[in-house]
Amino acid sequence: MDISQIKANEVKPVEGIHIAESKNAKVKVMTFVNLRCPYCRKWHTESREVLNRFIEDGKIELIIKPFDKEKESLLPGNVAHRYLNYDTPFETLEVIDKIYATQDEWGHLPLNDVGAYMEKELNLKEQDNQHATEAIIKEANVANVVFVPTVIVGDHIFDEHITPEELEVLLNEEFAK
């Protein structure tokens, strides 16, 4: 992933699903993801324990930015994004866990069937996320974010290739600043 073109200062902790014990958390972890992306699933799964600990301690705010992509293999993720409720962040984080856990089941379905899967198999209801979706796409374009996952913590930009240990060190360093 070429991160040299990304303008981290253009990514703001505004739009997205805000997961935090305190909105005043010192460190913001902003992550652009697509729920169909296997690399996003890897990032989510491997970072979940570390992020949860820092969230519970009130040290970070995780801001998940579901990023609709035009790449054909990611289009089912765009449909899945419509089932995320931005108003119930902790519940939505659990929904994201379920969506990633079942990615192999729904990820290759025809687009018309992805929504039906979300509703029938995961008991989700479609949400009105159009404004958030458009704002996240616009923000990504302004910041030159192209790939998912793209994770921004302070001046640090990375993808799924960070280990939980490296993530913990980074978060501690950012919190200590």
C-alpha positions as CSV (number, residue, x, y, z in Angstrom):
1,M,0.0,0.0,0.0
2,D,1.4,3.4,-1.0
3,I,0.6,5.6,2.0
4,S,2.8,8.5,0.9
5,Q,0.0,10.2,-1.0
6,I,-2.5,10.1,2.0
7,K,-3.1,13.5,3.6
8,A,-3.7,12.4,7.2
9,N,-4.5,15.9,8.3
10,E,-7.6,15.8,6.0
11,V,-9.1,12.9,7.9
12,K,-11.3,14.3,10.7
13,P,-12.8,12.5,13.7
14,V,-16.3,13.6,12.6
15,E,-18.0,11.2,10.3
16,G,-18.2,7.5,11.1
17,I,-19.2,5.1,13.8
18,H,-17.8,6.5,17.1
19,I,-16.9,3.9,19.7
20,A,-15.6,5.3,22.9
21,E,-16.3,5.3,26.6
22,S,-15.6,9.1,26.5
23,K,-15.9,11.4,23.5
24,N,-13.0,13.3,25.0
25,A,-10.6,10.4,24.5
26,K,-7.2,11.8,23.8
27,V,-6.3,9.4,20.9
28,K,-8.5,9.0,17.8
29,V,-8.2,5.8,15.8
30,M,-9.8,6.4,12.4
31,T,-10.2,3.5,10.1
32,F,-11.5,3.3,6.6
33,V,-12.9,-0.2,6.0
34,N,-15.1,-2.1,3.6
35,L,-17.0,-4.9,5.2
36,R,-16.4,-7.2,2.2
37,C,-12.6,-6.7,2.3
38,P,-10.8,-9.7,3.7
39,Y,-7.9,-7.5,4.8
40,C,-10.3,-5.3,6.7
41,R,-11.6,-8.4,8.4
42,K,-8.0,-9.4,9.3
43,W,-7.4,-5.9,10.7
44,H,-10.6,-5.9,12.7
45,T,-10.1,-9.4,14.1
46,E,-6.5,-9.0,15.0
47,S,-6.8,-5.5,16.5
48,R,-10.1,-6.0,18.4
49,E,-8.7,-7.0,21.8
50,V,-6.1,-4.2,21.9
51,L,-8.6,-1.6,20.7
52,N,-11.3,-2.8,23.2
53,R,-8.9,-2.5,26.1
54,F,-7.9,1.1,25.1
55,I,-11.6,2.0,24.6
56,E,-12.6,0.6,28.0
57,D,-9.8,2.5,29.6
58,G,-11.1,5.7,28.0
59,K,-7.8,6.2,26.2
60,I,-9.0,6.1,22.6
61,E,-12.0,6.7,20.4
62,L,-12.3,4.3,17.5
63,I,-14.0,5.9,14.5
64,I,-15.0,3.3,11.9
65,K,-15.6,4.8,8.5
66,P,-17.4,2.4,6.3
67,F,-16.0,3.2,2.8
68,D,-18.1,2.3,-0.2
69,K,-15.8,1.3,-3.0
70,E,-16.4,0.9,-6.8
71,K,-14.2,-2.3,-7.0
72,E,-16.5,-5.1,-8.0
73,S,-15.4,-7.5,-5.3
74,L,-16.1,-4.9,-2.7
75,L,-19.6,-4.0,-3.9
76,P,-21.3,-6.5,-1.5
77,G,-19.6,-4.5,1.4
78,N,-21.3,-1.4,0.2
79,V,-24.6,-3.1,0.6
80,A,-23.6,-4.4,4.1
81,H,-22.7,-0.8,5.1
82,R,-26.4,0.2,4.8
83,Y,-27.2,-2.1,7.7
84,L,-24.9,-0.3,10.2
85,N,-26.6,1.9,12.8
86,Y,-24.4,4.9,13.6
87,D,-26.6,5.8,16.6
88,T,-25.8,2.6,18.6
89,P,-22.0,2.3,18.3
90,F,-21.2,-0.5,20.7
91,E,-24.1,-2.6,19.4
92,T,-22.9,-1.8,15.9
93,L,-19.4,-3.0,16.7
94,E,-21.0,-6.3,17.6
95,V,-22.9,-6.3,14.3
96,I,-19.6,-5.6,12.5
97,D,-18.2,-8.7,14.3
98,K,-21.1,-10.8,12.9
99,I,-20.8,-9.4,9.4
100,Y,-17.1,-10.1,9.3
101,A,-17.6,-13.6,10.8
102,T,-20.1,-14.4,8.0
103,Q,-18.2,-12.7,5.2
104,D,-17.5,-16.0,3.4
105,E,-21.3,-16.7,3.3
106,W,-22.6,-13.4,1.9
107,G,-19.5,-12.0,0.2
108,H,-20.0,-13.8,-3.1
109,L,-23.8,-13.4,-3.2
110,P,-25.4,-11.4,-6.0
111,L,-25.9,-7.8,-4.8
112,N,-29.7,-8.2,-4.6
113,D,-29.2,-11.1,-2.2
114,V,-26.7,-9.4,0.2
115,G,-29.4,-7.2,1.7
116,A,-31.7,-10.2,2.1
117,Y,-28.9,-12.1,3.9
118,M,-28.4,-9.2,6.3
119,E,-32.1,-9.1,7.1
120,K,-32.9,-12.8,7.2
121,E,-29.7,-14.3,8.6
122,L,-28.3,-11.5,10.8
123,N,-31.7,-9.9,11.7
124,L,-30.6,-6.4,10.6
125,K,-32.6,-3.6,9.3
126,E,-31.5,-1.2,6.6
127,Q,-30.5,2.2,8.0
128,D,-30.5,5.7,6.4
129,N,-26.8,6.1,6.1
130,Q,-26.7,7.9,2.8
131,H,-25.4,11.2,4.2
132,A,-22.6,9.5,6.2
133,T,-21.7,7.3,3.2
134,E,-21.3,10.4,0.9
135,A,-19.4,12.3,3.6
136,I,-16.9,9.4,4.1
137,I,-16.4,9.0,0.3
138,K,-15.8,12.7,0.0
139,E,-13.4,12.7,3.0
140,A,-11.4,9.8,1.6
141,N,-11.1,11.5,-1.8
142,V,-9.9,14.7,-0.3
143,A,-7.4,12.8,1.8
144,N,-6.3,10.5,-1.0
145,V,-7.4,7.4,0.8
146,V,-7.7,4.7,-1.8
147,F,-7.2,1.4,-0.1
148,V,-9.0,-0.4,2.7
149,P,-8.2,-0.8,5.4
150,T,-6.5,2.5,5.9
151,V,-5.9,3.3,9.6
152,I,-4.8,6.7,10.9
153,V,-3.6,7.4,14.4
154,G,-2.1,10.8,14.8
155,D,0.5,11.1,12.1
156,H,0.7,7.3,11.7
157,I,-0.9,5.7,8.7
158,F,-1.0,1.9,8.3
159,D,-3.0,-1.0,7.0
160,E,-3.7,-4.5,8.3
161,H,0.0,-5.4,8.5
162,I,0.5,-4.0,12.1
163,T,0.7,-6.6,14.8
164,P,-1.4,-6.3,18.0
165,E,1.9,-5.7,19.9
166,E,3.0,-2.9,17.5
167,L,-0.5,-1.4,17.7
168,E,-0.4,-1.4,21.5
169,V,3.0,0.3,21.5
170,L,1.8,2.9,19.0
171,L,-1.4,3.7,21.0
172,N,0.6,4.0,24.2
173,E,3.1,6.4,22.5
174,E,0.2,8.5,21.2
175,F,-1.5,8.6,24.6
176,A,1.7,9.6,26.3
177,K,2.1,12.7,24.0
